[in-house]
Amino acid sequence: MESIVIRDLKLETVVGVTGKLPENTLPEIAFAGRSNVGKSSLINSLLGRKSFARTSSQPGKTQTLNFYRINDDLYFTDLPGYGYAKVSMELRMKWGKVIEKYFRTSKQLCCIIQLVDIRHDPTKDDVAMFDWIKSTGLKTFVVATKADKISRGAVKAQIQAIKKVLKVPEDVPVIPFSSVTKQGVAEIWQQITPFITNGVEDTVQ
């Protein structure tokens, strides 16, 4: 199972720091990670699109919760990146409250994907976010982005380092991913598809 067949795709809801969270009725998969770690690139790769989710080389560009509706099957929720120094502490605290509210109150949020940059050991912010995600009790797994930027031999070692620093439980996958080579796309979809309530039969092999 590689992915679902995408018949309809749209950015349905954009929530600012003072906005109201939507009351969706389909499963939500959230993407969390540091600024410029590659959340939008991962979403585009999973959706088979080049530039559907907005990408930028400028860290801190995503300043909203973006809800992407996929068919009548599920939502991808792109969360604001964290750890960008040029964003004021006040704004970071406000966004922290919005994300916490989303984690705690969404009735449809069923999985949170933590993204880390495979080229570096996880930061203190990464560790804090992963601990926060684990505290929700929701399904989670880790995607190590930019796997094409290091040698194949280094990938295995870095995956082990990520597991050690984040204290990843044995049953939680850490999947290397590259938006260039599409490495990891099939494995990530394998983790996501069990949450889809409709349209699971519409898969491509």
Contact map, one row per residue, 1 for C-alpha under 8 A:
1110000000000000000000000000000000000000000000000000000000000000000000000000000000000000000000000000000000000000000000000000000000000000000000000000000000000000000000000000000000000000010011000000000000111
1111000000000000000000000000000000000000000000000000000000000000000000000000000000000000000000000000000000000000000000000000000000000000000000000000000000000000000000000000000000000000111011000000000000111
1111100000000000000000000000000000000000000001000000000000000000000000000000000000000000000000000000000000000000000000000000000000000000000000000000000000000000000000000000000000000000010011001000000000111
0111110000000000000000000000000000000000000000000000000000000000000000000000000000000000000000000000000000000000000000000000000000000000000000000000000000000000000000000000000000000000000000001000001101110
0011111000000000000000000000000000000000000000000000000000000000000000000000000000000000000000000000000000000000000000000000000000000000000000000000000000000000000000000000000000000000000000000000000001110
0001111110000000000000000000000000000000000000100000000000000000000001100000000000000000000000000000000000000000000000000000000000000000000000000000000000000000000000000000000000000000000000000000000000000
0000111110000000000000000000000000000000000000000000000000000000000001100000000000000000000000000000000000000000000000000000000000000000000000000000000000000000000000000000000000000000000000000000000000000
0000011111000000000000000000000000000000000000000000000000000000000011110000000000000000000000000000000000000000000000000000000000000000000000000000000000000000000000000000000000000000000000000000000000000
0000011111100000000000000000000000000000000000000000000000000000000111100000000000000000000000000000000000000000000000000000000000000000000000000000000000000000000000000000000000000000000000000000000000000
0000000111110000000000000000000000000000000000000000000000000000000111000000000000000000000000000000000000000000000000000000000000000000000000000000000000000000000000000000000000000000000000000000000000000
0000000011111100000000000000000000000000000000000000000000000000011110000000000000000000000000000000000000000000000000000000000000000000000000000000000000000000000000000000000000000000000000000000000000000
0000000001111100000000000000000000000000000000000000000000000000011110000000000000000000000000000000000000000000000000000000000000000000000000000000000000000000000000000000000000000000000000000000000000000
0000000000111110000001000000000000000000000000000000000000000000011100000000000000000000000000000000000000000000000000000000000000000000000000000000000000000000000000000000000000000000000000000000000000000
0000000000111111000000000000000000000000000000000000000000000001111000000000000000000000000000000000000000000000000000000000000000000000000000000000000000000000000000000000000000000000000000000000000000000
0000000000001111111110000000000000000000000000000000000000000001110000000000000000000000000000000000000000000000000000000000000000000000000000000000000000000000000000000000000000000000000000000000000000000
0000000000000111111000000000000000000000000000000000000000000011100000000000000000000000000000000000000000000000000000000000000000000000000000000000000000000000000000000000000000000000000000000000000000000
0000000000000011111000000000000000000000000000000000000000000011000000000000000000000000000001100100000000000000000000000000000000000000000000000000000000000000000000000000000000000000000000000000000000000
0000000000000011111100000000000000000000000000000000000000000000000000000000000000000000000000000000000000000000000000000000000000000000000000000000000000000000000000000000000000000000000000000000000000000
0000000000000011111110000000000000000000000000000000000000000000000000000000000000000000000000000000000000000000000000000000000000000000000000000000000000000000000000000000000000000000000000000000000000000
0000000000000010011111000000000000000000000000000000000000000000000000000000000000000000000000000000000000000000000000000000000000000000000000000000000000000000000000000000000000000000000000000000000000000
0000000000000010001111100000000000000000000000000000000000000000000000000000000000000000000000000000010000000000000000000000000000000000000000000000000000000000000000000000000000000000000000000000000000000
0000000000001000000111110000000000000000000000000000000000000000000000000000000000000000000000000000000000000000000000000000000000000000000000000000000000000000000000000000000000000000000000000000000000000
0000000000000000000011111000000000000000000000000000000000000000000000000000000000000000000000000000000001100000000000000000000000000000000000000000000000000000000000000000000000000000000000000000000000000
0000000000000000000001111110000000000000000000000000000000000000000000000000000000000000000000000000000000010000000000000000000000000000000000000000000000000000000000000000000000000000000000000000000000000
0000000000000000000000111110000000000000000000000000000000000000000000000000000000000000000000000000000000010000000000000000000000000000000000000000000000000000000000000000000000000000000000000000000000000
0000000000000000000000011111000000000000000000000000000000000000000000011110000000000000000000000000000000010000000000000000000000000000000000000000000000000000000000000000000000000000000000000000100000000
0000000000000000000000011111100000000000000000000000000000000000000000001110000000000000000000000000000000011100000000000000000000000000000000000000000000000000000000000000000000000000000000000011100000000
0000000000000000000000000111110000000000000000000000000000000000000000000111100000000000000000000000000000011110000000000000000000000000000000000000000000000000000000000000000000000000000000000000000000000
0000000000000000000000000011111000000000000000000000000000000000000000000111100000000000000000000000000000001111100000000000000000000000000000000000000000000000000000000000000000000000000000010000000000000
0000000000000000000000000001111100000000000000000000000000000000000000000001111000000000000000000000000000001011100000000000000000000000000000000000000000000000000000000000000000000000000000000000000000000
0000000000000000000000000000111110000010000000000000000000000000000000000001111000000000000000000000000000000001111000000000000000000000000000000000000000000000000000000000000000000000000000000000000000000
0000000000000000000000000000011111000010000000000000000000000000000000000000011110000000000000000000000000000001111000000000000000000000000000000000000000000000000000000000000000000000000000000000000000000
0000000000000000000000000000001111101010000000000000000000000000000000000000001011000000000000000000000000000000011100000000010000000000000000000000000000000000000000000000000000000000000000000000000000000
0000000000000000000000000000000111111000000000000000000000000000000000000000000011110000000000000000000000000000001100000000110000000000000000000000000000000000000000000000000000000000000000000000000000000
0000000000000000000000000000000011111100000000000000000000111000000000000000000111110000000000000000000000000000000000000000000000000000000000000000000000000000000000000000000000000000000000000000000000000
0000000000000000000000000000000001111110000000000000000111110000000000000000000010000000000000000000000000000000000000000000000000000000000000000000000000000000000000000000000000000000000000000000000000000
0000000000000000000000000000000011111110000000000000000000000000000000000000000000000000000000000000000000000000001110000000000000000000000000001000000000000000000000000000000000000000000000000000000000000
0000000000000000000000000000000000111111110000000000001000000000000000000000000000000000000000000000000000000000001000000000000000000000000000001100000000000000000000000000000000000000000000000000000000000
0000000000000000000000000000001110011111111000000000000000000000000000000000010000000000000000000000000000000000001000000000000000000000000000000000000000000000000000000000000000000000000000000000000000000
0000000000000000000000000000000000000111111100000000111000000000000000000000010000000000000000000000000000000000000000000000000000000000000000000000000000000000000000000000000000000000000000000000000000000
0000000000000000000000000000000000000111111110000000101000000000000000000000000000000000000000000000000000000000000000000000000000000000000000000000000000000000000000000000000000100000000000000000000000000
0000000000000000000000000000000000000111111111000000000000000000000000000000000000000000000000000000000000000000000000000000000000000000000000000000000000000000000000000000000000100000000000000000000000000
0000000000000000000000000000000000000011111111100000100000000000000000000001000000000000000000000000000000000000000000000000000000000000000000000000000000000000000000000000000000000000000000000000000000000
0000000000000000000000000000000000000001111111111111100000000000000000000000000000000000000000000000000000000000000000000000000000000000000000000000000000000000000000000000000000000000000000000000000000000
0000000000000000000000000000000000000000111111111100000000000000000000000000000000000000000000000000000000000000000000000000000000000000000000000000000000000000000000000000000000100100100000000000000000000
0010000000000000000000000000000000000000011111111000000000000000000000000000000000000000000000000000000000000000000000000000000000000000000000000000000000000000000000000000000000000000100010000000000000000
0000010000000000000000000000000000000000001111111000000000000000000000000000000000000000000000000000000000000000000000000000000000000000000000000000000000000000000000000000000000000000000000000000000000000
0000000000000000000000000000000000000000000111111100000000000000000000000000000000000000000000000000000000000000000000000000000000000000000000000000000000000000000000000000000000000000000000000000000000000
0000000000000000000000000000000000000000000111111111000000000000000000000000000000000000000000000000000000000000000000000000000000000000000000000000000000000000000000000000000000000000000000000000000000000
0000000000000000000000000000000000000000000110011111000000000000000000000000000000000000000000000000000000000000000000000000000000000000000000000000000000000000000000000000000000000000000000000000000000000
0000000000000000000000000000000000000000000100001111111000000000000000000000000000000000000000000000000000000000000000000000000000000000000000000000000000000000000000000000000000000000000000000000000000000
0000000000000000000000000000000000000000000100001111110000000000000000000000000000000000000000000000000000000000000000000000000000000000000000000000000000000000000000000000000000000000000000000000000000000
0000000000000000000000000000000000000001101100000011111000000000000000000000000000000000000000000000000000000000000000000000000000000000000000000000000000000000000000000000000000000000000000000000000000000
0000000000000000000000000000000000000001000000000011111100000000000000000000000000000000000000000000000000000000000000000000000000000000000000000000000000000000000000000000000000000000000000000000000000000
0000000000000000000000000000000000000101100000000010111110000000000000000000000000000000000000000000000000000000000000000000000000000000000000000000000000000000000000000000000000000000000000000000000000000
0000000000000000000000000000000000010000000000000000011111101000000000000000000000000000000000000000000000000000000000000000000000000000000000000000000000000000000000000000000000000000000000000000000000000
0000000000000000000000000000000000010000000000000000001111100000000000000000000000000000000000000000000000000000000000000000000000000000000000000000000000000000000000000000000000000000000000000000000000000
0000000000000000000000000000000000010000000000000000000111111000000000000000000000000000000000000000000000000000000000000000000000000000000000000000000000000000000000000000000000000000000000000000000000000
0000000000000000000000000000000000110000000000000000000111111000000000000000000010010000000000000000000000000000000000000000000000000000000000000000000000000000000000000000000000000000000000000000000000000
0000000000000000000000000000000000110000000000000000000001111110000000000000000111010010000000000000000000000000000000000000000000000000000000000000000000000000000000000000000000000000000000000000000000000
0000000000000000000000000000000000100000000000000000000101111110000000000000000000000000000000000000000000000000000000000000000000000000000000000000000000000000000000000000000000000000000000000000000000000
0000000000000000000000000000000000000000000000000000000000011111100000000000001110000000000000000000000000000000000000000000000000000000000000000000000000000000000000000000000000000000000000000000000000000
0000000000000001100000000000000000000000000000000000000000011111100000000000000110000000000000000000000000000000000000000000000000000000000000000000000000000000000000000000000000000000000000000000000000000
0000000000000111100000000000000000000000000000000000000000000111110000000000001100000000000000000000000000000000000000000000000000000000000000000000000000000000000000000000000000000000000000000000000000000
0000000000000111000000000000000000000000000000000000000000000111111000000000111100000000000000000000000000000000000000000000000000000000000000000000000000000000000000000000000000000000000000000000000000000
0000000000111110000000000000000000000000000000000000000000000001111100000001111000000000000000000000000000000000000000000000000000000000000000000000000000000000000000000000000000000000000000000000000000000
0000000000111100000000000000000000000000000000000000000000000000111110000011110000000000000000000000000000000000000000000000000000000000000000000000000000000000000000000000000000000000000000000000000000000
0000000011111000000000000000000000000000000000000000000000000000011111000011110000000000000000000000000000000000000000000000000000000000000000000000000000000000000000000000000000000000000000000000000000000
0000000111110000000000000000000000000000000000000000000000000000001111111111000000000000000000000000000000000000000000000000000000000000000000000000000000000000000000000000000000000000000000000000000000000
0000011111000000000000000000000000000000000000000000000000000000000111111111000000000000000000000000000000000000000000000000000000000000000000000000000000000000000000000000000000000000000000000000000000000
0000011110000000000000000000000000000000000000000000000000000000000011111100000000000000000000000000000000000000000000000000000000000000000000000000000000000000000000000000000000000000000000000000000000000
0000000100000000000000000100000000000000000000000000000000000000000011111100000000000000000000000000000000000000000000000000000000000000000000000000000000000000000000000000000000000000000000000000011000000
0000000000000000000000000110000000000000000000000000000000000000000011111110000000000000000000000000000000000000000000000000000000000000000000000000000000000000000000000000000000000000000000000001111000000
0000000000000000000000000111100000000000000000000000000000000000000011111111000000000000000000000000000000000000000000000000000000000000000000000000000000000000000000000000000000000000000000000001100000000
0000000000000000000000000111100000000000000000000000000000000000001111001111100000000000000000000000000000000000000000000000000000000000000000000000000000000000000000000000000000000000000000000000000000000
0000000000000000000000000001111000000000001000000000000000000000011111000111110000000000000000000000000000000000000000000000000000000000000000000000000000000000000000000000000000000000000000000000000000000
0000000000000000000000000001111000000000000000000000000000000000111100000011111000000000000000000000000000000000000000000000000000000000000000000000000000000000000000000000000000000000000000000000000000000
0000000000000000000000000000011100000011000000000000000000000000111100000001111100000000000000000000000000000000000000000000000000000000000000000000000000000000000000000000000000000000000000000000000000000
0000000000000000000000000000011110000000000000000000000000000101110000000000111110000000000000000010000000000000000000000000000000000000000000000000000000000000000000000000000000000000000000000000000000000
0000000000000000000000000000000100100000000000000000000000010111100000000000011111000000000000100000000000000000000000000000000000000000000000000000000000000000000000000000000000000000000000000000000000000
0000000000000000000000000000000111110000000000000000000000110110000000000000001111110000000000000000000000000000000000000000000000000000000000000000000000000000000000000000000000000000000000000000000000000
0000000000000000000000000000000011100000000000000000000000010000000000000000000111110000000100000000000000000000000000000000100000000000000000000000000000000000000000000000000000000000000000000000000000000
0000000000000000000000000000000001100000000000000000000000000000000000000000000011111000000000000000000000000000000000000000100000000000000000000000000000000000000000000000000000000000000000000000000000000
0000000000000000000000000000000001100000000000000000000000110000000000000000000011111110000000000000000000000000000000000000000000000000000000000000000000000000000000000000000000000000000000000000000000000
0000000000000000000000000000000000000000000000000000000000000000000000000000000000111111000000000000000000000000000000000000000000000000000000000000000000000000000000000000000000000000000000000000000000000
0000000000000000000000000000000000000000000000000000000000000000000000000000000000011111000000000000000000000000000000000000000000000000000000000000000000000000000000000000000000000000000000000000000000000
0000000000000000000000000000000000000000000000000000000000010000000000000000000000011111101100000000000000000000000000000000000000000000000000000000000000000000000000000000000000000000000000000000000000000
0000000000000000000000000000000000000000000000000000000000000000000000000000000000001111111100000000000000000000000000000000000000000000000000000000000000000000000000000000000000000000000000000000000000000
0000000000000000000000000000000000000000000000000000000000000000000000000000000000000011111110000000000000000000000000000000000000000000000000000000000000000000000000000000000000000000000000000000000000000
0000000000000000000000000000000000000000000000000000000000000000000000000000000000000001111111000000000000000000000000000000000000000000000000000000000000000000000000000000000000000000000000000000000000000
0000000000000000000000000000000000000000000000000000000000000000000000000000000000000011111111100000000000000000000000000000000000000000000000000000000000000000000000000000000000000000000000000000000000000
0000000000000000000000000000000000000000000000000000000000000000000000000000000001000011111111110000000000000000000000000000000000000000000000000000000000000000000000000000000000000000000000000000000000000
0000000000000000000000000000000000000000000000000000000000000000000000000000000000000000111111111000000000000000000000000000000000000000000000000000000000000000000000000000000000000000000000000000000000000
0000000000000000100000000000000000000000000000000000000000000000000000000000000000000000011111111100000000000000000000000000000000000000000000000000000000000000000000000000000000000000000000000000000000000
0000000000000000100000000000000000000000000000000000000000000000000000000000000100000000001111111110000000000000000000000000000000000000000000000000000000000000000000000000000000000000000000000000000000000
0000000000000000000000000000000000000000000000000000000000000000000000000000000000000000000111111111000000000000000000000000000000000000000000000000000000000000000000000000000000000000000000000000000000000
0000000000000000000000000000000000000000000000000000000000000000000000000000000000000000000011111111100000000000000000000000000000000000000000000000000000000000000000000000000000000000000000000000000000000
0000000000000000100000000000000000000000000000000000000000000000000000000000000000000000000001111111110000000000000000000000000000000000000000000000000000000000000000000000000000000000000000000000000000000
0000000000000000000000000000000000000000000000000000000000000000000000000000001000000000000000111111111000000000000000000000000000000000000000000000000000000000000000000000000000000000000000000000000000000
0000000000000000000000000000000000000000000000000000000000000000000000000000000000000000000000011111111100000000000000000000000000000000000000000000000000000000000000000000000000000000000000000000000000000
0000000000000000000000000000000000000000000000000000000000000000000000000000000000000000000000001111111111000000000000000000000000000000000000000000000000000000000000000000000000000000000000000000000000000
0000000000000000000010000000000000000000000000000000000000000000000000000000000000000000000000000111111111000000000000000000000000000000000000000000000000000000000000000000000000000000000000000000000000000
0000000000000000000000000000000000000000000000000000000000000000000000000000000000000000000000000011111111001000000000000000000000000001000000000000000000000000000000000000000000000000000000000000000000000
0000000000000000000000000000000000000000000000000000000000000000000000000000000000000000000000000001111111000000000000000000000000000001000000000000000000000000000000000000000000000000000000000000000000000
0000000000000000000000000000000000000000000000000000000000000000000000000000000000000000000000000000111111100000000000000000000000000000000000000000000000000000000000000000000000000000000000000000000000000
0000000000000000000000100000000000000000000000000000000000000000000000000000000000000000000000000000111111111000000000000000000000000000000000000000000000000000000000000000000000000000000000000000000000000
0000000000000000000000100000000000000000000000000000000000000000000000000000000000000000000000000000000011111000000000000000000000000000000000000000000000000000000000000000000000000000000000000000000000000
0000000000000000000000011111000000000000000000000000000000000000000000000000000000000000000000000000000001111100000000000000000000000000000000000000000000000000000000000000000000000000000000000000000000000
0000000000000000000000000011110000000000000000000000000000000000000000000000000000000000000000000000001001111111000000000000000000000000000000000000000000000000000000000000000000000000000000000000000000000
0000000000000000000000000011100000000000000000000000000000000000000000000000000000000000000000000000000000011111000000000000000000000000011000000000000000000000000000000000000000000000000000000010000000000
0000000000000000000000000001110000000000000000000000000000000000000000000000000000000000000000000000000000001111100000000000000000000000011100000000000000000000000000000000000000000000000000010000000000000
0000000000000000000000000000111100000000000000000000000000000000000000000000000000000000000000000000000000001111110000000000000000001000011110000000000000000000000000000000000000000000000000000000000000000
0000000000000000000000000000111100000000000000000000000000000000000000000000000000000000000000000000000000000011111000000000000000000000000111100000000000000000000000000000000000000000000000000000000000000
0000000000000000000000000000001110000000000000000000000000000000000000000000000000000000000000000000000000000001111100000000000001000000000111100000000000000000000000000000000000000000000000000000000000000
0000000000000000000000000000001111001110000000000000000000000000000000000000000000000000000000000000000000000000111110000000000000000000000001111000000000000000000000000000000000000000000000000000000000000
0000000000000000000000000000000011001000000000000000000000000000000000000000000000000000000000000000000000000000011111000100010000000000000001111000000000000000000000000000000000000000000000000000000000000
0000000000000000000000000000000000001000000000000000000000000000000000000000000000000000000000000000000000000000001111111100000000000000000000011100000000000000000000000000000000000000000000000000000000000
0000000000000000000000000000000000000000000000000000000000000000000000000000000000000000000000000000000000000000000111111000000000000000000000011110000000100110010000000000000100000000000000000000000000000
0000000000000000000000000000000000000000000000000000000000000000000000000000000000000000000000000000000000000000000011111000000000000000000000000110110000000100000000000000000000000000000000000000000000000
0000000000000000000000000000000000000000000000000000000000000000000000000000000000000000000000000000000000000000000011111100000000000000000000000000000000000100000000000000000000000000000000000000000000000
0000000000000000000000000000000000000000000000000000000000000000000000000000000000000000000000000000000000000000000011111110000000000000000000000000000000000100110010000000000000000000000000000000000000000
0000000000000000000000000000000000000000000000000000000000000000000000000000000000000000000000000000000000000000000110011111111000000000000000000000000000000000010011000000000000000000000000000000000000000
0000000000000000000000000000000000000000000000000000000000000000000000000000000000000000000000000000000000000000000000001111111000000000000000000000000000000000000000000000000000000000000000000000000000000
0000000000000000000000000000000000000000000000000000000000000000000000000000000000000000000000000000000000000000000000000111111100000000000000000000000000000000000000000000000000000000000000000000000000000
0000000000000000000000000000000001000000000000000000000000000000000000000000000001100000000000000000000000000000000000000111111110000000000000000000000000000000000000000000000000000000000000000000000000000
0000000000000000000000000000000011000000000000000000000000000000000000000000000000000000000000000000000000000000000100000111111111000000000000000000000000000000000001000000000000000000000000000000000000000
0000000000000000000000000000000000000000000000000000000000000000000000000000000000000000000000000000000000000000000000000111111111100000000000000000000000000000000011000000000000000000000000000000000000000
0000000000000000000000000000000000000000000000000000000000000000000000000000000000000000000000000000000000000000000000000001111111110000000000000000000000000000000000000000000000000000000000000000000000000
0000000000000000000000000000000000000000000000000000000000000000000000000000000000000000000000000000000000000000000000000000111111111000000000000000000000000000000000000000000000000000000000000000000000000
0000000000000000000000000000000000000000000000000000000000000000000000000000000000000000000000000000000000000000010000000000011111111100000000000000000000000000000001000000000000000000000000000000000000000
0000000000000000000000000000000000000000000000000000000000000000000000000000000000000000000000000000000000000000000000000000001111111110000000000000000000000000000001000000000000000000000000000000000000000
0000000000000000000000000000000000000000000000000000000000000000000000000000000000000000000000000000000000000000000000000000000111111111000000000000000000000000000000000000000000000000000000000000000000000
0000000000000000000000000000000000000000000000000000000000000000000000000000000000000000000000000000000000000001000000000000000011111111110100000000000000000000000000000000000000000000000000000000000000000
0000000000000000000000000000000000000000000000000000000000000000000000000000000000000000000000000000000000000000000000000000000001111111110100000000000000000000000000000000000000000000000000000000000000000
0000000000000000000000000000000000000000000000000000000000000000000000000000000000000000000000000000000000000000000000000000000000111111100000000000000000000000000000000000000000000000000000000000000000000
0000000000000000000000000000000000000000000000000000000000000000000000000000000000000000000000000000001100000000000000000000000000011111110000000000000000000000000000000000000000000000000000000000000000000
0000000000000000000000000000000000000000000000000000000000000000000000000000000000000000000000000000000000000000000000000000000000001111111000000000000000000000000000000000000000000000000000000000000000000
0000000000000000000000000000000000000000000000000000000000000000000000000000000000000000000000000000000000000111000000000000000000001101111100000000000000000000000000000000000000000000000000000000000000000
0000000000000000000000000000000000000000000000000000000000000000000000000000000000000000000000000000000000000111000000000000000000000000111110000000000000000000000000000000000000000000000000000000000000000
0000000000000000000000000000000000000000000000000000000000000000000000000000000000000000000000000000000000000011110000000000000000001100011111000000000000000000000000000001000000000000000000000000000000000
0000000000000000000000000000000000000000000000000000000000000000000000000000000000000000000000000000000000000001110000000000000000000000001111100000000000000000000000000001110000000000000000000000000000000
0000000000000000000000000000000000000000000000000000000000000000000000000000000000000000000000000000000000000000111100000000000000000000000111110000000000000000000000000001111000000000000000000000000000000
0000000000000000000000000000000000000000000000000000000000000000000000000000000000000000000000000000000000000000111100000000000000000000000011111000000000000000000000000000011110000000000000000000000000000
0000000000000000000000000000000000000000000000000000000000000000000000000000000000000000000000000000000000000000001111000000000000000000000001111110000000000010000000000000011110000000000000000000000000000
0000000000000000000000000000000000001100000000000000000000000000000000000000000000000000000000000000000000000000001111000000000000000000000000111110000000000000000000000000000111100000000000000000000000000
0000000000000000000000000000000000000100000000000000000000000000000000000000000000000000000000000000000000000000000011100000000000000000000000011111110000000000000000000000000111100000000000000000000000000
0000000000000000000000000000000000000000000000000000000000000000000000000000000000000000000000000000000000000000000001100000000000000000000000011111110000100000000000000000000111000010000000000000000000000
0000000000000000000000000000000000000000000000000000000000000000000000000000000000000000000000000000000000000000000000000000000000000000000000000111111000000000000000000000000011011000000000000000000000000
0000000000000000000000000000000000000000000000000000000000000000000000000000000000000000000000000000000000000000000000100000000000000000000000000111111000000000000000000000000000000000000000000000000000000
0000000000000000000000000000000000000000000000000000000000000000000000000000000000000000000000000000000000000000000000100000000000000000000000000111111101100000000000000000000000000000000000000000000000000
0000000000000000000000000000000000000000000000000000000000000000000000000000000000000000000000000000000000000000000000000000000000000000000000000001111111100000000000000000000000000000000000000000000000000
0000000000000000000000000000000000000000000000000000000000000000000000000000000000000000000000000000000000000000000000000000000000000000000000000000011111110000000000000000000000000000000000000000000000000
0000000000000000000000000000000000000000000000000000000000000000000000000000000000000000000000000000000000000000000000000000000000000000000000000000001111111000000000000000000000000000000000000000000000000
0000000000000000000000000000000000000000000000000000000000000000000000000000000000000000000000000000000000000000000000000000000000000000000000000000011111111100000000000000000000000000000000000000000000000
0000000000000000000000000000000000000000000000000000000000000000000000000000000000000000000000000000000000000000000001000000000000000000000000000010011111111110000000000000000100000000000000000000000000000
0000000000000000000000000000000000000000000000000000000000000000000000000000000000000000000000000000000000000000000000000000000000000000000000000000000111111111000000000000000000000000000000000000000000000
0000000000000000000000000000000000000000000000000000000000000000000000000000000000000000000000000000000000000000000000000000000000000000000000000000000011111111100000000000000000000000000000000000000000000
0000000000000000000000000000000000000000000000000000000000000000000000000000000000000000000000000000000000000000000001111000000000000000000000000000000001111111110000000000000000000000000000000000000000000
0000000000000000000000000000000000000000000000000000000000000000000000000000000000000000000000000000000000000000000001000000000000000000000000010000000000111111111000000000010100000000000000000000000000000
0000000000000000000000000000000000000000000000000000000000000000000000000000000000000000000000000000000000000000000000000000000000000000000000000000000000011111111100000000000000000000000000000000000000000
0000000000000000000000000000000000000000000000000000000000000000000000000000000000000000000000000000000000000000000000001000000000000000000000000000000000001111111110000000000000000000000000000000000000000
0000000000000000000000000000000000000000000000000000000000000000000000000000000000000000000000000000000000000000000001001100000000000000000000000000000000000111111111110000000000000000000000000000000000000
0000000000000000000000000000000000000000000000000000000000000000000000000000000000000000000000000000000000000000000000000000000000000000000000000000000000000011111111110000010000000000000000000000000000000
0000000000000000000000000000000000000000000000000000000000000000000000000000000000000000000000000000000000000000000000000000000000000000000000000000000000000001111111110000000000000000000000000000000000000
0000000000000000000000000000000000000000000000000000000000000000000000000000000000000000000000000000000000000000000000001100001000000000000000000000000000000000111111110000000000000000000000000000000000000
0000000000000000000000000000000000000000000000000000000000000000000000000000000000000000000000000000000000000000000000000100011001100000000000000000000000000000011111110000000000000000000000000000000000000
0000000000000000000000000000000000000000000000000000000000000000000000000000000000000000000000000000000000000000000000000000000000000000000000000000000000000000011111111000000000000000000000000000000000000
0000000000000000000000000000000000000000000000000000000000000000000000000000000000000000000000000000000000000000000000000000000000000000000000000000000000000000011111111101000000000000000000000000000000000
0000000000000000000000000000000000000000000000000000000000000000000000000000000000000000000000000000000000000000000000000000000000000000000000000000000000000000000000111111000000000000000000000000000000000
0000000000000000000000000000000000000000000000000000000000000000000000000000000000000000000000000000000000000000000000000000000000000000000000000000000000000000000000011111100000000000000000000000000000000
0000000000000000000000000000000000000000000000000000000000000000000000000000000000000000000000000000000000000000000000000000000000000000000000000000000000000000000000001111100000000000000000000000000000000
0000000000000000000000000000000000000000000000000000000000000000000000000000000000000000000000000000000000000000000000000000000000000000000111000000000000000000000000011111110000000000000000000000000000000
0000000000000000000000000000000000000000000000000000000000000000000000000000000000000000000000000000000000000000000000000000000000000000000011000000000000000000000000000111111000000000000000000000000000000
0000000000000000000000000000000000000000000000000000000000000000000000000000000000000000000000000000000000000000000000000000000000000000000011110000000000000010001000000001111100000000000000000000000000000
0000000000000000000000000000000000000000000000000000000000000000000000000000000000000000000000000000000000000000000000000000000000000000000001110000000000000000000000000000111110000001001100000000000000000
0000000000000000000000000000000000000000000000000000000000000000000000000000000000000000000000000000000000000000000001000000000000000000000000111110000000100010000000000000011111000011000000000000000000000
0000000000000000000000000000000000000000000000000000000000000000000000000000000000000000000000000000000000000000000000000000000000000000000000111111000000000000000000000000001111100111100000000000000000000
0000000000000000000000000000000000000000000000000000000000000000000000000000000000000000000000000000000000000000000000000000000000000000000000001111000000000000000000000000000111111111000000000000000000000
0000000000000000000000000000000000000000110010000000000000000000000000000000000000000000000000000000000000000000000000000000000000000000000000001100000000000000000000000000000011111110000000000000000000000
0000000000000000000000000000000000000000000000000000000000000000000000000000000000000000000000000000000000000000000000000000000000000000000000000001000000000000000000000000000001111100000000000000000000000
0000000000000000000000000000000000000000000000000000000000000000000000000000000000000000000000000000000000000000000000000000000000000000000000000001000000000000000000000000000001111110000000000000000000000
0000000000000000000000000000000000000000000010000000000000000000000000000000000000000000000000000000000000000000000000000000000000000000000000000000000000000000000000000000000011111111100000000000000000000
0000000000000000000000000000000000000000000000000000000000000000000000000000000000000000000000000000000000000000000000000000000000000000000000000010000000000000000000000000000111101111110000000000000000000
0000000000000000000000000000000000000000000000000000000000000000000000000000000000000000000000000000000000000000000000000000000000000000000000000000000000000000000000000000001111000111111100000000000000000
0100000000000000000000000000000000000000000011000000000000000000000000000000000000000000000000000000000000000000000000000000000000000000000000000000000000000000000000000000000010000111111110000000000000000
1110000000000000000000000000000000000000000000000000000000000000000000000000000000000000000000000000000000000000000000000000000000000000000000000000000000000000000000000000000000000011111111000000000000000
0100000000000000000000000000000000000000000000000000000000000000000000000000000000000000000000000000000000000000000000000000000000000000000000000000000000000000000000000000001000000001111111100000000000000
0000000000000000000000000000000000000000000000000000000000000000000000000000000000000000000000000000000000000000000000000000000000000000000000000000000000000000000000000000001000000001111111110000000000000
1110000000000000000000000000000000000000000001000000000000000000000000000000000000000000000000000000000000000000000000000000000000000000000000000000000000000000000000000000000000000000111111111000000000000
1110000000000000000000000000000000000000000000000000000000000000000000000000000000000000000000000000000000000000000000000000000000000000000000000000000000000000000000000000000000000000011111111100000000000
0000000000000000000000000000000000000000000000000000000000000000000000000000000000000000000000000000000000000000000000000000000000000000000000000000000000000000000000000000000000000000001111111100000000000
0000000000000000000000000000100000000000000000000000000000000000000000000000000000000000000000000000000000000010000000000000000000000000000000000000000000000000000000000000000000000000000111111111000000000
0011000000000000000000000000000000000000000000000000000000000000000000000000000000000000000000000000000000000000000000000000000000000000000000000000000000000000000000000000000000000000000011111111000100000
0000000000000000000000000000000000000000000000000000000000000000000000000000000000000000000000000000000000000000000000000000000000000000000000000000000000000000000000000000000000000000000001111111100000000
0000000000000000000000000010000000000000000000000000000000000000000000000000000000000000000000000000000000000100000000000000000000000000000000000000000000000000000000000000000000000000000000011111100000000
0000000000000000000000000010000000000000000000000000000000000000000000001100000000000000000000000000000000000000000000000000000000000000000000000000000000000000000000000000000000000000000000011111111100000
0000000000000000000000000110000000000000000000000000000000000000000000001100000000000000000000000000000000000000000000000000000000000000000000000000000000000000000000000000000000000000000000000111111100000
0000000000000000000000000000000000000000000000000000000000000000000000011000000000000000000000000000000000000000000000000000000000000000000000000000000000000000000000000000000000000000000000000001111100000
0001000000000000000000000000000000000000000000000000000000000000000000011000000000000000000000000000000000000000000000000000000000000000000000000000000000000000000000000000000000000000000000000001111111000
0001000000000000000000000000000000000000000000000000000000000000000000000000000000000000000000000000000000000000000000000000000000000000000000000000000000000000000000000000000000000000000000001001111111100
0000000000000000000000000000000000000000000000000000000000000000000000000000000000000000000000000000000000000000000000000000000000000000000000000000000000000000000000000000000000000000000000000000001111100
0001100000000000000000000000000000000000000000000000000000000000000000000000000000000000000000000000000000000000000000000000000000000000000000000000000000000000000000000000000000000000000000000000001111110
1111100000000000000000000000000000000000000000000000000000000000000000000000000000000000000000000000000000000000000000000000000000000000000000000000000000000000000000000000000000000000000000000000000111111
1111100000000000000000000000000000000000000000000000000000000000000000000000000000000000000000000000000000000000000000000000000000000000000000000000000000000000000000000000000000000000000000000000000001111
1110000000000000000000000000000000000000000000000000000000000000000000000000000000000000000000000000000000000000000000000000000000000000000000000000000000000000000000000000000000000000000000000000000000111
